[in-house]
């Protein structure tokens, strides 16, 4: 599969969801691992050739995620982040269905 910005954004959404689910369960070490994976995806987005010169929103996401990691209100933040990332995941799944209808 081609690693497009859409692919990375959908995967970033999964990692962010994982972060806050783990935080809700009190699994802070595991949440840090998910945060490290999310940070890696953010770096890939920042360096992606298709986004060259258009990384302002990604930088804002990076900063907000860093702030969110420090927050104690995991449940509220999880819902907020889900609302942000859902369109990317839906669009990726739709594009996969149209390219591979047998999936």
Order of alpha helices (4+ residues) and beta strands (2+ residues): alpha-alpha-alpha-alpha
